[in-house]
């Protein structure tokens, strides 16, 4: 069994072979070469334009990547500085907590230019001269 598509293609090929051939004109080669030369110049122009556009895109991308790398370095530097500052503040806070345990103080308030703090350490070492009237709900 034959394929109808192949049969149709064979019939078209045979019909094309039977067509009469006409000779080419005398200036056929010159016109063909001129047309090819124009296409080459036209193609070369587009190639130059495409190369220039690609160069601009690559340069812009390079600049953008350089700027991004600079920003990343700056952010990393700031992060390191913040981590260092955080460590310093943690050390200071630990020292303040240690001092607060050793030296009891009472914060009384502050004004616009001063803070009032009462250091209770001198009185912590003395025996109580006055006993409270009630201690845990019972009288002495």
N, CA, C and O atoms as a GROMACS GRO file, in nm:
protein
  560
    1UNK      N    1   0.085  -0.116   0.000
    1UNK     CA    2   0.000   0.000   0.000
    1UNK      C    3   0.090   0.123   0.000
    1UNK      O    4   0.187   0.130   0.075
    2UNK      N    5   0.058   0.217  -0.082
    2UNK     CA    6   0.140   0.337  -0.094
    2UNK      C    7   0.076   0.451  -0.017
    2UNK      O    8  -0.045   0.456   0.004
    3UNK      N    9   0.164   0.541   0.024
    3UNK     CA   10   0.120   0.658   0.102
    3UNK      C   11   0.070   0.764   0.005
    3UNK      O   12   0.143   0.800  -0.088
    4UNK      N   13  -0.053   0.817   0.022
    4UNK     CA   14  -0.106   0.916  -0.071
    4UNK      C   15  -0.026   1.047  -0.069
    4UNK      O   16  -0.018   1.117  -0.171
    5UNK      N   17   0.034   1.081   0.045
    5UNK     CA   18   0.112   1.205   0.053
    5UNK      C   19   0.238   1.192  -0.030
    5UNK      O   20   0.275   1.284  -0.104
    6UNK      N   21   0.305   1.077  -0.019
    6UNK     CA   22   0.426   1.055  -0.100
    6UNK      C   23   0.392   1.053  -0.248
    6UNK      O   24   0.468   1.105  -0.329
    7UNK      N   25   0.279   0.995  -0.284
    7UNK     CA   26   0.237   0.993  -0.425
    7UNK      C   27   0.214   1.134  -0.476
    7UNK      O   28   0.253   1.166  -0.588
    8UNK      N   29   0.151   1.219  -0.395
    8UNK     CA   30   0.125   1.358  -0.437
    8UNK      C   31   0.256   1.434  -0.451
    8UNK      O   32   0.272   1.513  -0.544
    9UNK      N   33   0.350   1.410  -0.360
    9UNK     CA   34   0.480   1.477  -0.369
    9UNK      C   35   0.555   1.434  -0.495
    9UNK      O   36   0.616   1.517  -0.563
   10UNK      N   37   0.551   1.307  -0.526
   10UNK     CA   38   0.617   1.259  -0.648
   10UNK      C   39   0.553   1.321  -0.772
   10UNK      O   40   0.624   1.358  -0.865
   11UNK      N   41   0.422   1.333  -0.775
   11UNK     CA   42   0.354   1.393  -0.890
   11UNK      C   43   0.394   1.539  -0.905
   11UNK      O   44   0.413   1.586  -1.017
   12UNK      N   45   0.407   1.611  -0.796
   12UNK     CA   46   0.447   1.753  -0.802
   12UNK      C   47   0.590   1.764  -0.854
   12UNK      O   48   0.618   1.851  -0.937
   13UNK      N   49   0.679   1.678  -0.808
   13UNK     CA   50   0.817   1.681  -0.856
   13UNK      C   51   0.824   1.655  -1.006
   13UNK      O   52   0.898   1.723  -1.076
   14UNK      N   53   0.750   1.558  -1.055
   14UNK     CA   54   0.752   1.527  -1.198
   14UNK      C   55   0.696   1.643  -1.279
   14UNK      O   56   0.747   1.674  -1.387
   15UNK      N   57   0.591   1.708  -1.228
   15UNK     CA   58   0.534   1.822  -1.300
   15UNK      C   59   0.633   1.937  -1.305
   15UNK      O   60   0.641   2.006  -1.407
   16UNK      N   61   0.709   1.960  -1.198
   16UNK     CA   62   0.809   2.066  -1.198
   16UNK      C   63   0.922   2.035  -1.295
   16UNK      O   64   0.974   2.126  -1.359
   17UNK      N   65   0.960   1.910  -1.308
   17UNK     CA   66   1.067   1.872  -1.402
   17UNK      C   67   1.023   1.892  -1.547
   17UNK      O   68   1.107   1.919  -1.634
   18UNK      N   69   0.895   1.880  -1.575
   18UNK     CA   70   0.846   1.893  -1.713
   18UNK      C   71   0.827   2.040  -1.753
   18UNK      O   72   0.805   2.068  -1.871
   19UNK      N   73   0.835   2.133  -1.657
   19UNK     CA   74   0.818   2.276  -1.693
   19UNK      C   75   0.931   2.318  -1.787
   19UNK      O   76   1.043   2.270  -1.775
   20UNK      N   77   0.901   2.408  -1.881
   20UNK     CA   78   1.008   2.454  -1.971
   20UNK      C   79   1.106   2.543  -1.896
   20UNK      O   80   1.068   2.620  -1.808
   21UNK      N   81   1.232   2.531  -1.934
   21UNK     CA   82   1.336   2.611  -1.872
   21UNK      C   83   1.365   2.731  -1.961
   21UNK      O   84   1.375   2.721  -2.083
   22UNK      N   85   1.379   2.848  -1.893
   22UNK     CA   86   1.413   2.967  -1.971
   22UNK      C   87   1.556   3.005  -1.937
   22UNK      O   88   1.597   2.988  -1.822
   23UNK      N   89   1.632   3.055  -2.030
   23UNK     CA   90   1.770   3.093  -2.002
   23UNK      C   91   1.775   3.220  -1.916
   23UNK      O   92   1.687   3.305  -1.924
   24UNK      N   93   1.878   3.229  -1.837
   24UNK     CA   94   1.897   3.347  -1.752
   24UNK      C   95   1.938   3.465  -1.836
   24UNK      O   96   2.001   3.448  -1.941
   25UNK      N   97   1.904   3.587  -1.790
   25UNK     CA   98   1.941   3.708  -1.864
   25UNK      C   99   2.092   3.729  -1.852
   25UNK      O  100   2.158   3.668  -1.768
   26UNK      N  101   2.145   3.815  -1.938
   26UNK     CA  102   2.288   3.839  -1.941
   26UNK      C  103   2.341   3.904  -1.812
   26UNK      O  104   2.456   3.880  -1.773
   27UNK      N  105   2.260   3.985  -1.747
   27UNK     CA  106   2.308   4.052  -1.626
   27UNK      C  107   2.258   3.984  -1.498
   27UNK      O  108   2.259   4.044  -1.390
   28UNK      N  109   2.214   3.860  -1.511
   28UNK     CA  110   2.163   3.786  -1.395
   28UNK      C  111   2.268   3.775  -1.284
   28UNK      O  112   2.240   3.803  -1.168
   29UNK      N  113   2.387   3.734  -1.321
   29UNK     CA  114   2.492   3.716  -1.220
   29UNK      C  115   2.525   3.848  -1.148
   29UNK      O  116   2.540   3.850  -1.026
   30UNK      N  117   2.535   3.957  -1.224
   30UNK     CA  118   2.567   4.086  -1.165
   30UNK      C  119   2.458   4.129  -1.068
   30UNK      O  120   2.486   4.174  -0.957
   31UNK      N  121   2.330   4.115  -1.111
   31UNK     CA  122   2.220   4.155  -1.024
   31UNK      C  123   2.216   4.069  -0.896
   31UNK      O  124   2.190   4.119  -0.787
   32UNK      N  125   2.242   3.940  -0.913
   32UNK     CA  126   2.242   3.852  -0.797
   32UNK      C  127   2.353   3.889  -0.699
   32UNK      O  128   2.330   3.894  -0.579
   33UNK      N  129   2.473   3.915  -0.750
   33UNK     CA  130   2.585   3.953  -0.664
   33UNK      C  131   2.562   4.088  -0.598
   33UNK      O  132   2.598   4.108  -0.482
   34UNK      N  133   2.502   4.183  -0.672
   34UNK     CA  134   2.468   4.314  -0.612
   34UNK      C  135   2.370   4.297  -0.496
   34UNK      O  136   2.384   4.358  -0.390
   35UNK      N  137   2.269   4.214  -0.519
   35UNK     CA  138   2.169   4.192  -0.415
   35UNK      C  139   2.233   4.126  -0.293
   35UNK      O  140   2.203   4.164  -0.180
   36UNK      N  141   2.319   4.029  -0.314
   36UNK     CA  142   2.388   3.965  -0.202
   36UNK      C  143   2.479   4.064  -0.130
   36UNK      O  144   2.490   4.059  -0.007
   37UNK      N  145   2.545   4.154  -0.203
   37UNK     CA  146   2.630   4.255  -0.141
   37UNK      C  147   2.551   4.350  -0.054
   37UNK      O  148   2.594   4.387   0.056
   38UNK      N  149   2.430   4.390  -0.103
   38UNK     CA  150   2.345   4.478  -0.022
   38UNK      C  151   2.300   4.406   0.106
   38UNK      O  152   2.295   4.465   0.213
   39UNK      N  153   2.268   4.280   0.092
   39UNK     CA  154   2.226   4.204   0.210
   39UNK      C  155   2.339   4.194   0.311
   39UNK      O  156   2.318   4.205   0.432
   40UNK      N  157   2.462   4.171   0.260
   40UNK     CA  158   2.576   4.161   0.351
   40UNK      C  159   2.599   4.292   0.424
   40UNK      O  160   2.623   4.292   0.545
   41UNK      N  161   2.590   4.404   0.351
   41UNK     CA  162   2.609   4.534   0.417
   41UNK      C  163   2.498   4.560   0.518
   41UNK      O  164   2.522   4.609   0.628
   42UNK      N  165   2.376   4.525   0.478
   42UNK     CA  166   2.262   4.543   0.568
   42UNK      C  167   2.278   4.454   0.692
   42UNK      O  168   2.255   4.500   0.804
   43UNK      N  169   2.318   4.330   0.673
   43UNK     CA  170   2.339   4.237   0.784
   43UNK      C  171   2.455   4.284   0.871
   43UNK      O  172   2.446   4.276   0.993
   44UNK      N  173   2.562   4.333   0.809
   44UNK     CA  174   2.677   4.381   0.886
   44UNK      C  175   2.638   4.500   0.972
   44UNK      O  176   2.684   4.512   1.085
   45UNK      N  177   2.552   4.588   0.921
   45UNK     CA  178   2.508   4.704   0.999
   45UNK      C  179   2.430   4.656   1.123
   45UNK      O  180   2.452   4.704   1.234
   46UNK      N  181   2.340   4.562   1.101
   46UNK     CA  182   2.264   4.509   1.214
   46UNK      C  183   2.354   4.436   1.314
   46UNK      O  184   2.332   4.443   1.435
   47UNK      N  185   2.454   4.368   1.263
   47UNK     CA  186   2.547   4.301   1.353
   47UNK      C  187   2.624   4.401   1.438
   47UNK      O  188   2.646   4.379   1.557
   48UNK      N  189   2.665   4.513   1.376
   48UNK     CA  190   2.735   4.616   1.454
   48UNK      C  191   2.644   4.678   1.558
   48UNK      O  192   2.684   4.701   1.672
   49UNK      N  193   2.518   4.703   1.518
   49UNK     CA  194   2.423   4.760   1.614
   49UNK      C  195   2.396   4.661   1.729
   49UNK      O  196   2.388   4.700   1.845
   50UNK      N  197   2.381   4.533   1.694
   50UNK     CA  198   2.357   4.433   1.798
   50UNK      C  199   2.478   4.422   1.890
   50UNK      O  200   2.463   4.408   2.011
   51UNK      N  201   2.599   4.428   1.834
   51UNK     CA  202   2.720   4.420   1.916
   51UNK      C  203   2.729   4.542   2.009
   51UNK      O  204   2.766   4.528   2.125
   52UNK      N  205   2.695   4.660   1.957
   52UNK     CA  206   2.698   4.781   2.041
   52UNK      C  207   2.594   4.772   2.153
   52UNK      O  208   2.622   4.808   2.267
   53UNK      N  209   2.474   4.722   2.118
   53UNK     CA  210   2.371   4.708   2.221
   53UNK      C  211   2.414   4.607   2.327
   53UNK      O  212   2.393   4.629   2.446
   54UNK      N  213   2.474   4.498   2.283
   54UNK     CA  214   2.523   4.397   2.377
   54UNK      C  215   2.632   4.455   2.467
   54UNK      O  216   2.636   4.426   2.587
   55UNK      N  217   2.719   4.536   2.410
   55UNK     CA  218   2.824   4.598   2.489
   55UNK      C  219   2.766   4.691   2.596
   55UNK      O  220   2.811   4.692   2.710
   56UNK      N  221   2.664   4.769   2.557
   56UNK     CA  222   2.599   4.859   2.653
   56UNK      C  223   2.532   4.778   2.764
   56UNK      O  224   2.541   4.815   2.882
   57UNK      N  225   2.466   4.669   2.728
   57UNK     CA  226   2.399   4.586   2.829
   57UNK      C  227   2.501   4.525   2.924
   57UNK      O  228   2.482   4.525   3.046
   58UNK      N  229   2.610   4.472   2.868
   58UNK     CA  230   2.712   4.411   2.952
   58UNK      C  231   2.779   4.514   3.044
   58UNK      O  232   2.806   4.486   3.160
   59UNK      N  233   2.805   4.633   2.990
   59UNK     CA  234   2.866   4.738   3.073
   59UNK      C  235   2.772   4.778   3.186
   59UNK      O  236   2.814   4.794   3.300
   60UNK      N  237   2.644   4.795   3.152
   60UNK     CA  238   2.546   4.829   3.255
   60UNK      C  239   2.534   4.721   3.360
   60UNK      O  240   2.525   4.749   3.480
   61UNK      N  241   2.534   4.595   3.315
   61UNK     CA  242   2.530   4.484   3.410
   61UNK      C  243   2.653   4.480   3.498
   61UNK      O  244   2.643   4.453   3.618
   62UNK      N  245   2.769   4.506   3.440
   62UNK     CA  246   2.893   4.508   3.519
   62UNK      C  247   2.890   4.618   3.623
   62UNK      O  248   2.932   4.598   3.737
   63UNK      N  249   2.842   4.735   3.583
   63UNK     CA  250   2.832   4.846   3.677
   63UNK      C  251   2.734   4.811   3.789
   63UNK      O  252   2.761   4.838   3.906
   64UNK      N  253   2.620   4.751   3.752
   64UNK     CA  254   2.520   4.715   3.853
   64UNK      C  255   2.577   4.611   3.950
   64UNK      O  256   2.554   4.620   4.070
   65UNK      N  257   2.650   4.512   3.898
   65UNK     CA  258   2.708   4.411   3.986
   65UNK      C  259   2.814   4.471   4.078
   65UNK      O  260   2.823   4.434   4.195
   66UNK      N  261   2.893   4.563   4.025
   66UNK     CA  262   2.994   4.629   4.107
   66UNK      C  263   2.929   4.709   4.218
   66UNK      O  264   2.975   4.707   4.332
   67UNK      N  265   2.822   4.780   4.184
   67UNK     CA  266   2.751   4.860   4.285
   67UNK      C  267   2.688   4.770   4.390
   67UNK      O  268   2.692   4.801   4.509
   68UNK      N  269   2.632   4.658   4.347
   68UNK     CA  270   2.571   4.565   4.442
   68UNK      C  271   2.678   4.507   4.535
   68UNK      O  272   2.656   4.493   4.655
   69UNK      N  273   2.794   4.473   4.480
   69UNK     CA  274   2.903   4.420   4.563
   69UNK      C  275   2.950   4.525   4.664
   69UNK      O  276   2.978   4.492   4.779
   70UNK      N  277   2.957   4.652   4.621
   70UNK     CA  278   2.996   4.760   4.712
   70UNK      C  279   2.894   4.775   4.825
   70UNK      O  280   2.932   4.792   4.941
   71UNK      N  281   2.765   4.770   4.790
   71UNK     CA  282   2.660   4.780   4.893
   71UNK      C  283   2.668   4.662   4.990
   71UNK      O  284   2.650   4.679   5.110
   72UNK      N  285   2.694   4.544   4.936
   72UNK     CA  286   2.705   4.426   5.023
   72UNK      C  287   2.822   4.439   5.119
   72UNK      O  288   2.811   4.404   5.237
   73UNK      N  289   2.936   4.491   5.069
   73UNK     CA  290   3.051   4.512   5.158
   73UNK      C  291   3.018   4.614   5.266
   73UNK      O  292   3.054   4.596   5.382
   74UNK      N  293   2.949   4.721   5.228
   74UNK     CA  294   2.911   4.825   5.325
   74UNK      C  295   2.816   4.767   5.430
   74UNK      O  296   2.831   4.795   5.549
   75UNK      N  297   2.718   4.688   5.386
   75UNK     CA  298   2.625   4.627   5.480
   75UNK      C  299   2.697   4.530   5.573
   75UNK      O  300   2.666   4.523   5.692
   76UNK      N  301   2.791   4.455   5.519
   76UNK     CA  302   2.868   4.362   5.602
   76UNK      C  303   2.952   4.438   5.705
   76UNK      O  304   2.962   4.396   5.820
   77UNK      N  305   3.011   4.551   5.664
   77UNK     CA  306   3.089   4.632   5.758
   77UNK      C  307   2.999   4.687   5.869
   77UNK      O  308   3.038   4.685   5.986
   78UNK      N  309   2.880   4.734   5.832
   78UNK     CA  310   2.788   4.786   5.933
   78UNK      C  311   2.740   4.676   6.028
   78UNK      O  312   2.729   4.697   6.148
   79UNK      N  313   2.714   4.556   5.972
   79UNK     CA  314   2.670   4.445   6.055
   79UNK      C  315   2.779   4.407   6.156
   79UNK      O  316   2.749   4.382   6.273
   80UNK      N  317   2.904   4.404   6.111
   80UNK     CA  318   3.015   4.372   6.201
   80UNK      C  319   3.027   4.478   6.310
   80UNK      O  320   3.052   4.445   6.426
   81UNK      N  321   3.011   4.606   6.273
   81UNK     CA  322   3.018   4.713   6.373
   81UNK      C  323   2.904   4.701   6.475
   81UNK      O  324   2.924   4.723   6.594
   82UNK      N  325   2.784   4.665   6.427
   82UNK     CA  326   2.671   4.648   6.519
   82UNK      C  327   2.693   4.528   6.611
   82UNK      O  328   2.660   4.533   6.729
   83UNK      N  329   2.749   4.420   6.556
   83UNK     CA  330   2.778   4.305   6.642
   83UNK      C  331   2.881   4.340   6.749
   83UNK      O  332   2.868   4.298   6.864
   84UNK      N  333   2.982   4.417   6.712
   84UNK     CA  334   3.082   4.460   6.809
   84UNK      C  335   3.018   4.547   6.917
   84UNK      O  336   3.046   4.530   7.036
   85UNK      N  337   2.933   4.640   6.875
   85UNK     CA  338   2.865   4.728   6.971
   85UNK      C  339   2.773   4.647   7.062
   85UNK      O  340   2.764   4.675   7.181
   86UNK      N  341   2.706   4.546   7.005
   86UNK     CA  342   2.619   4.461   7.085
   86UNK      C  343   2.699   4.386   7.192
   86UNK      O  344   2.654   4.375   7.305
   87UNK      N  345   2.815   4.337   7.157
   87UNK     CA  346   2.901   4.268   7.254
   87UNK      C  347   2.944   4.364   7.365
   87UNK      O  348   2.944   4.327   7.483
   88UNK      N  349   2.980   4.488   7.327
   88UNK     CA  350   3.019   4.587   7.427
   88UNK      C  351   2.903   4.616   7.523
   88UNK      O  352   2.922   4.622   7.644
   89UNK      N  353   2.783   4.632   7.469
   89UNK     CA  354   2.667   4.661   7.552
   89UNK      C  355   2.633   4.543   7.643
   89UNK      O  356   2.593   4.563   7.758
   90UNK      N  357   2.649   4.422   7.594
   90UNK     CA  358   2.625   4.305   7.679
   90UNK      C  359   2.725   4.300   7.794
   90UNK      O  360   2.689   4.267   7.907
   91UNK      N  361   2.852   4.332   7.765
   91UNK     CA  362   2.952   4.335   7.872
   91UNK      C  363   2.918   4.443   7.975
   91UNK      O  364   2.926   4.420   8.095
   92UNK      N  365   2.880   4.562   7.926
   92UNK     CA  366   2.842   4.671   8.018
   92UNK      C  367   2.721   4.633   8.101
   92UNK      O  368   2.717   4.660   8.221
   93UNK      N  369   2.622   4.569   8.039
   93UNK     CA  370   2.502   4.529   8.113
   93UNK      C  371   2.536   4.425   8.218
   93UNK      O  372   2.485   4.430   8.330
   94UNK      N  373   2.622   4.331   8.184
   94UNK     CA  374   2.663   4.230   8.282
   94UNK      C  375   2.736   4.296   8.399
   94UNK      O  376   2.716   4.258   8.514
   95UNK      N  377   2.822   4.395   8.369
   95UNK     CA  378   2.894   4.465   8.476
   95UNK      C  379   2.796   4.543   8.564
   95UNK      O  380   2.812   4.545   8.686
   96UNK      N  381   2.695   4.606   8.504
   96UNK     CA  382   2.596   4.679   8.583
   96UNK      C  383   2.514   4.584   8.670
   96UNK      O  384   2.484   4.616   8.785
   97UNK      N  385   2.478   4.469   8.616
   97UNK     CA  386   2.402   4.372   8.696
   97UNK      C  387   2.486   4.321   8.813
   97UNK      O  388   2.435   4.304   8.924
   98UNK      N  389   2.612   4.297   8.787
   98UNK     CA  390   2.701   4.251   8.895
   98UNK      C  391   2.714   4.358   9.003
   98UNK      O  392   2.713   4.327   9.122
   99UNK      N  393   2.727   4.482   8.960
   99UNK     CA  394   2.740   4.593   9.055
   99UNK      C  395   2.611   4.610   9.135
   99UNK      O  396   2.615   4.641   9.254
  100UNK      N  397   2.496   4.592   9.069
  100UNK     CA  398   2.368   4.607   9.139
  100UNK      C  399   2.353   4.501   9.246
  100UNK      O  400   2.293   4.527   9.351
  101UNK      N  401   2.404   4.381   9.223
  101UNK     CA  402   2.397   4.276   9.324
  101UNK      C  403   2.486   4.310   9.442
  101UNK      O  404   2.449   4.285   9.557
  102UNK      N  405   2.603   4.366   9.415
  102UNK     CA  406   2.697   4.399   9.522
  102UNK      C  407   2.655   4.523   9.599
  102UNK      O  408   2.671   4.528   9.721
  103UNK      N  409   2.601   4.623   9.531
  103UNK     CA  410   2.569   4.751   9.594
  103UNK      C  411   2.422   4.781   9.572
  103UNK      O  412   2.383   4.819   9.462
  104UNK      N  413   2.339   4.765   9.675
  104UNK     CA  414   2.197   4.798   9.658
  104UNK      C  415   2.176   4.948   9.650
  104UNK      O  416   2.228   5.024   9.731
  105UNK      N  417   2.102   4.990   9.552
  105UNK     CA  418   2.071   5.132   9.534
  105UNK      C  419   1.922   5.147   9.512
  105UNK      O  420   1.852   5.053   9.474
  106UNK      N  421   1.874   5.267   9.538
  106UNK     CA  422   1.733   5.298   9.520
  106UNK      C  423   1.723   5.421   9.430
  106UNK      O  424   1.778   5.527   9.461
  107UNK      N  425   1.654   5.405   9.321
  107UNK     CA  426   1.637   5.516   9.227
  107UNK      C  427   1.521   5.601   9.276
  107UNK      O  428   1.410   5.552   9.292
  108UNK      N  429   1.547   5.731   9.300
  108UNK     CA  430   1.445   5.820   9.354
  108UNK      C  431   1.376   5.904   9.247
  108UNK      O  432   1.266   5.954   9.271
  109UNK      N  433   1.435   5.920   9.132
  109UNK     CA  434   1.375   6.000   9.026
  109UNK      C  435   1.480   6.083   8.956
  109UNK      O  436   1.600   6.073   8.984
  110UNK      N  437   1.432   6.167   8.865
  110UNK     CA  438   1.527   6.250   8.793
  110UNK      C  439   1.464   6.383   8.758
  110UNK      O  440   1.342   6.396   8.749
  111UNK      N  441   1.550   6.480   8.739
  111UNK     CA  442   1.510   6.611   8.692
  111UNK      C  443   1.560   6.629   8.551
  111UNK      O  444   1.602   6.533   8.487
  112UNK      N  445   1.558   6.751   8.502
  112UNK     CA  446   1.603   6.773   8.365
  112UNK      C  447   1.754   6.756   8.350
  112UNK      O  448   1.803   6.724   8.242
  113UNK      N  449   1.827   6.777   8.459
  113UNK     CA  450   1.973   6.767   8.448
  113UNK      C  451   2.036   6.681   8.557
  113UNK      O  452   2.158   6.684   8.573
  114UNK      N  453   1.956   6.603   8.632
  114UNK     CA  454   2.016   6.517   8.733
  114UNK      C  455   1.927   6.396   8.761
  114UNK      O  456   1.806   6.400   8.742
  115UNK      N  457   1.991   6.288   8.808
  115UNK     CA  458   1.923   6.167   8.854
  115UNK      C  459   1.951   6.154   9.003
  115UNK      O  460   2.064   6.174   9.048
  116UNK      N  461   1.848   6.119   9.079
  116UNK     CA  462   1.864   6.101   9.224
  116UNK      C  463   1.865   5.951   9.253
  116UNK      O  464   1.769   5.880   9.227
  117UNK      N  465   1.978   5.906   9.310
  117UNK     CA  466   1.995   5.766   9.344
  117UNK      C  467   2.043   5.759   9.488
  117UNK      O  468   2.135   5.831   9.526
  118UNK      N  469   1.981   5.672   9.568
  118UNK     CA  470   2.018   5.656   9.709
  118UNK      C  471   2.091   5.524   9.722
  118UNK      O  472   2.039   5.418   9.689
  119UNK      N  473   2.214   5.533   9.771
  119UNK     CA  474   2.295   5.412   9.793
  119UNK      C  475   2.263   5.360   9.932
  119UNK      O  476   2.288   5.428  10.032
  120UNK      N  477   2.209   5.239   9.939
  120UNK     CA  478   2.167   5.182  10.067
  120UNK      C  479   2.276   5.099  10.134
  120UNK      O  480   2.253   5.046  10.242
  121UNK      N  481   2.389   5.087  10.074
  121UNK     CA  482   2.496   5.003  10.127
  121UNK      C  483   2.538   5.040  10.269
  121UNK      O  484   2.552   4.950  10.352
  122UNK      N  485   2.558   5.168  10.302
  122UNK     CA  486   2.601   5.200  10.439
  122UNK      C  487   2.499   5.156  10.544
  122UNK      O  488   2.539   5.118  10.655
  123UNK      N  489   2.371   5.158  10.514
  123UNK     CA  490   2.269   5.120  10.612
  123UNK      C  491   2.243   4.971  10.614
  123UNK      O  492   2.184   4.920  10.709
  124UNK      N  493   2.287   4.899  10.510
  124UNK     CA  494   2.263   4.755  10.505
  124UNK      C  495   2.349   4.681  10.608
  124UNK      O  496   2.312   4.572  10.652
  125UNK      N  497   2.462   4.738  10.647
  125UNK     CA  498   2.553   4.672  10.740
  125UNK      C  499   2.515   4.698  10.886
  125UNK      O  500   2.563   4.626  10.975
  126UNK      N  501   2.431   4.798  10.913
  126UNK     CA  502   2.395   4.833  11.052
  126UNK      C  503   2.276   4.750  11.099
  126UNK      O  504   2.188   4.716  11.020
  127UNK      N  505   2.274   4.717  11.230
  127UNK     CA  506   2.158   4.646  11.284
  127UNK      C  507   2.039   4.742  11.290
  127UNK      O  508   2.054   4.862  11.308
  128UNK      N  509   1.921   4.684  11.273
  128UNK     CA  510   1.800   4.767  11.277
  128UNK      C  511   1.776   4.818  11.419
  128UNK      O  512   1.774   4.739  11.514
  129UNK      N  513   1.759   4.948  11.436
  129UNK     CA  514   1.734   5.006  11.567
  129UNK      C  515   1.586   5.001  11.599
  129UNK      O  516   1.548   4.999  11.716
  130UNK      N  517   1.503   4.998  11.497
  130UNK     CA  518   1.358   4.999  11.518
  130UNK      C  519   1.304   4.869  11.460
  130UNK      O  520   1.336   4.832  11.348
  131UNK      N  521   1.221   4.802  11.537
  131UNK     CA  522   1.156   4.681  11.489
  131UNK      C  523   1.020   4.718  11.430
  131UNK      O  524   0.954   4.809  11.481
  132UNK      N  525   0.978   4.650  11.327
  132UNK     CA  526   0.845   4.681  11.270
  132UNK      C  527   0.735   4.643  11.369
  132UNK      O  528   0.753   4.555  11.453
  133UNK      N  529   0.623   4.712  11.358
  133UNK     CA  530   0.509   4.686  11.447
  133UNK      C  531   0.452   4.547  11.419
  133UNK      O  532   0.411   4.479  11.512
  134UNK      N  533   0.450   4.504  11.296
  134UNK     CA  534   0.400   4.370  11.263
  134UNK      C  535   0.492   4.311  11.159
  134UNK      O  536   0.535   4.378  11.066
  135UNK      N  537   0.520   4.184  11.175
  135UNK     CA  538   0.607   4.117  11.082
  135UNK      C  539   0.536   3.990  11.041
  135UNK      O  540   0.511   3.903  11.124
  136UNK      N  541   0.502   3.978  10.917
  136UNK     CA  542   0.428   3.863  10.863
  136UNK      C  543   0.296   3.842  10.936
  136UNK      O  544   0.255   3.728  10.960
  137UNK      N  545   0.232   3.949  10.968
  137UNK     CA  546   0.098   3.939  11.026
  137UNK      C  547   0.092   3.911  11.174
  137UNK      O  548  -0.018   3.896  11.228
  138UNK      N  549   0.206   3.903  11.245
  138UNK     CA  550   0.202   3.876  11.389
  138UNK      C  551   0.272   3.988  11.462
  138UNK      O  552   0.360   4.054  11.407
  139UNK      N  553   0.234   4.009  11.589
  139UNK     CA  554   0.298   4.113  11.671
  139UNK      C  555   0.409   4.048  11.753
  139UNK      O  556   0.398   3.931  11.792
  140UNK      N  557   0.516   4.126  11.781
  140UNK     CA  558   0.626   4.072  11.863
  140UNK      C  559   0.589   4.057  12.009
  140UNK      O  560   0.672   4.013  12.089
   0.00000   0.00000   0.00000
